[in-house]
Amino acid sequence: MVTDVCCVAPDFHARYKSLERTYHYRLLAGPESTSVFEKNSVWHISEDLDIQSMKKACSILVGHHDFSSFRAAGCQANSPVRTLDELSVTEVFPFMFFPSSVERSELELSNVSLVYSRKPDMESSGKGSDGSCTSSVKSDFENGKDFGKRSRHRCFVVTARARSFLYHQVRLMVGLLKSVGTGDLTTADVERILDAKTVTAAPSMAPSCGLYLANVKYDLNT
């Protein structure tokens, strides 16, 4: 959907004239399989994620660093040094319009109407002190409200913002955050991997399915 159109200078270049890029990466954590409608739009992880540990890992990576450990083979950048302005992780409601077969069966067994009513109200629903969703949202599902919400999943969004990124840098960082969230790595490991300055030190890269380009900032007056 086109929302705006403007004239630019003849030498404008969508890639090289950008001042800032923002990416979002979606992760869905929980043992239940994903809905078929989500299968190729999110990284599903069967284990739970510790959001507080992930946030600590984010704080280590933010700033001006040599990101050679997060630079995939084939990168054409002249320098691995980048300034990462933002790297954050937040938990959002794992909402989908379509429930899984397990959720559908349980609702039918409990004689709950399968009529979709409304989207979850993120402002009014409860949240824990760490930003996680509280059980009040789940009770709505159990009562038949917000049909299609992923009640057995926790959904996390990683946001990365910088002027430019190295080849596969965001996906490599998300792979690291996931390993920290599952407890496979610690914050000390994050510092070690960053200082190693080799991609072989980093854990496996996150798949492409959860990555989204959210925003590109330009100065159209120059």
C-alpha distance (Angstrom), angle and dihedral (degrees) to the residues before:
residue distance angle dihedral
M1 . . .
V2 3.81 . .
T3 3.82 111.3 .
D4 3.80 102.3 170.6
V5 3.81 142.4 10.9
C6 3.79 129.2 -166.6
C7 3.80 139.9 168.7
V8 3.81 118.8 -106.8
A9 3.79 135.8 -170.9
P10 3.82 118.0 -82.4
D11 3.81 90.6 -112.1
F12 3.81 93.9 52.5
H13 3.80 114.0 132.3
A14 3.79 119.7 -168.9
R15 3.81 92.8 -147.2
Y16 3.80 106.0 34.3
K17 3.81 97.9 38.0
S18 3.79 95.2 55.4
L19 3.80 117.8 116.1
E20 3.77 97.5 -165.9
R21 3.79 140.8 4.6
T22 3.78 128.4 -157.2
Y23 3.79 124.1 -162.1
H24 3.79 129.9 -172.3
Y25 3.78 123.9 -157.4
R26 3.82 121.6 -165.7
L27 3.79 123.4 -148.7
L28 3.80 126.0 -177.0
A29 3.80 114.9 -159.5
G30 3.80 124.1 -165.5
P31 3.81 142.4 88.3
E32 3.79 96.5 -103.0
S33 3.79 118.3 92.2
T34 3.79 117.6 -107.0
S35 3.76 125.1 -104.0
V36 3.79 113.1 -94.1
F37 3.79 87.3 -117.2
E38 3.82 91.1 59.7
K39 3.79 97.8 41.1
N40 3.79 97.5 102.9
S41 3.80 99.6 29.0
V42 3.80 103.4 61.7
W43 3.80 139.9 35.4
H44 3.79 106.6 -113.5
I45 3.79 115.7 -151.3
S46 3.80 118.1 -173.9
E47 3.82 93.6 -151.7
D48 3.78 127.3 72.0
L49 3.81 119.0 -105.7
D50 3.80 127.8 -132.2
I51 3.80 102.1 -135.0
Q52 3.80 94.3 -169.8
S53 3.81 92.7 57.3
M54 3.79 89.4 46.8
K55 3.81 90.9 52.7
K56 3.81 90.8 52.2
A57 3.80 89.2 51.5
C58 3.81 90.0 50.7
S59 3.81 91.4 54.9
I60 3.81 90.4 55.9
L61 3.80 93.3 54.1
V62 3.80 97.8 44.7
G63 3.80 113.9 99.6
H64 3.81 140.1 37.4
H65 3.82 110.0 -29.0
D66 3.77 146.1 144.1
F67 3.82 98.9 -102.5
S68 3.81 96.2 -170.0
S69 3.82 88.5 129.7
F70 3.81 87.9 61.3
R71 3.79 97.6 45.1
A72 3.79 116.5 103.4
A73 3.77 124.1 -144.5
G74 3.79 111.8 -85.8
C75 3.82 94.9 39.2
Q76 3.82 109.7 151.2
A77 3.80 97.6 -164.2
N78 3.78 114.9 124.2
S79 3.80 93.2 -139.1
P80 3.83 133.0 29.8
V81 3.81 90.8 -148.9
R82 3.77 114.0 109.9
T83 3.80 138.2 161.1
L84 3.78 111.3 -126.8
D85 3.80 105.3 -158.6
E86 3.80 96.5 -175.8
L87 3.77 137.9 12.1
S88 3.77 114.4 165.6
V89 3.78 140.6 152.3
T90 3.78 125.4 -149.4
E91 3.77 133.8 176.2
V92 3.79 117.8 -124.5
F93 3.77 131.8 -179.8
P94 3.82 111.0 -77.6
F95 3.76 91.9 -129.2
M96 3.78 126.9 166.0
F97 3.76 131.1 164.7
F98 3.80 90.9 -132.8
P99 3.83 122.9 58.3
S100 3.77 125.1 -144.6
S101 3.79 120.0 -104.3
V102 3.82 89.6 -105.0
E103 3.80 92.4 55.2
R104 3.79 91.6 45.2
S105 3.80 92.4 51.9
E106 3.79 93.2 48.7
L107 3.79 92.2 49.3
E108 3.79 91.7 49.6
L109 3.80 91.5 48.9
S110 3.79 90.2 52.5
N111 3.84 90.9 48.2
V112 3.79 92.2 -119.0
S113 3.77 116.3 160.3
L114 3.80 111.7 -108.2
V115 3.79 94.7 -145.5
Y116 3.78 115.5 126.1
S117 3.78 110.0 -126.6
R118 3.79 115.3 172.9
K119 3.78 146.1 -24.3
P120 3.80 117.3 -95.8
D121 3.78 113.9 -89.4
M122 3.80 103.0 -127.0
E123 3.79 92.5 -173.5
S124 3.79 96.9 54.6
S125 3.80 100.1 34.2
G126 3.78 118.2 93.5
K127 3.77 124.6 -97.2
G128 3.76 131.0 -171.3
S129 3.77 123.3 -118.6
D130 3.81 89.5 -98.1
G131 3.79 92.7 54.0
S132 3.80 95.0 -100.9
C133 3.79 122.3 137.2
T134 3.78 116.3 -98.1
S135 3.79 130.3 -136.2
S136 3.81 93.8 -100.0
V137 3.78 88.1 80.7
K138 3.78 91.4 53.7
S139 3.79 91.6 51.5
D140 3.80 88.5 58.7
F141 3.78 88.8 57.0
E142 3.77 92.4 47.6
N143 3.80 88.9 53.2
G144 3.78 91.5 52.5
K145 3.81 97.1 -101.4
D146 3.80 122.9 131.2
F147 3.77 91.8 20.3
G148 3.79 109.1 -155.4
K149 3.78 97.5 34.6
R150 3.81 112.0 139.2
S151 3.80 96.6 -117.7
R152 3.80 94.8 175.8
H153 3.77 95.7 47.2
R154 3.77 134.5 75.4
C155 3.78 114.4 -149.7
F156 3.79 121.8 -149.8
V157 3.80 129.8 -173.0
V158 3.79 120.7 -156.9
T159 3.82 114.0 -157.8
A160 3.80 120.9 -160.0
R161 3.82 121.7 -176.3
A162 3.80 128.8 -179.5
R163 3.77 141.5 129.0
S164 3.79 89.8 -102.9
F165 3.78 139.9 -8.9
L166 3.77 135.1 -146.0
Y167 3.79 120.3 -112.9
H168 3.84 107.6 -66.9
Q169 3.81 90.7 -10.3
V170 3.80 94.9 137.8
R171 3.79 94.3 48.7
L172 3.80 91.4 47.4
M173 3.80 91.0 50.7
V174 3.80 91.3 48.6
G175 3.80 89.4 50.8
L176 3.79 88.1 54.8
L177 3.81 93.3 47.2
K178 3.78 90.3 50.5
S179 3.81 90.9 53.2
V180 3.79 89.9 50.4
G181 3.80 91.1 47.5
T182 3.81 92.6 53.1
G183 3.81 91.9 46.6
D184 3.80 95.7 -113.2
L185 3.82 89.3 118.4
T186 3.80 134.6 28.1
T187 3.80 132.2 -144.2
A188 3.80 87.3 -100.9
D189 3.80 87.7 59.1
V190 3.81 89.5 53.2
E191 3.81 90.6 57.5
R192 3.80 90.6 45.5
I193 3.81 92.8 50.9
L194 3.80 92.8 46.5
D195 3.83 91.1 50.1
A196 3.81 92.6 46.2
K197 3.82 90.4 71.3
T198 3.79 93.0 -156.0
V199 3.79 127.9 102.9
T200 3.81 90.2 -137.6
A201 3.82 87.7 73.2
A202 3.81 93.1 59.4
P203 3.82 124.0 86.2
S204 3.77 122.0 -113.3
M205 3.79 116.9 -53.8
A206 3.80 118.7 -106.5
P207 3.81 114.8 -107.6
S208 3.79 119.3 -100.6
C209 3.83 95.3 -118.3
G210 3.81 95.2 85.7
L211 3.81 98.4 46.1
Y212 3.81 121.7 105.4
L213 3.80 131.6 175.5
A214 3.81 101.2 -132.6
N215 3.79 104.4 177.6
V216 3.80 144.2 -5.7
K217 3.79 119.3 -160.2
Y218 3.81 123.1 -148.8
D219 3.78 137.0 176.9
L220 3.79 99.9 -133.7
N221 3.79 92.8 179.6
T222 3.78 93.6 73.0
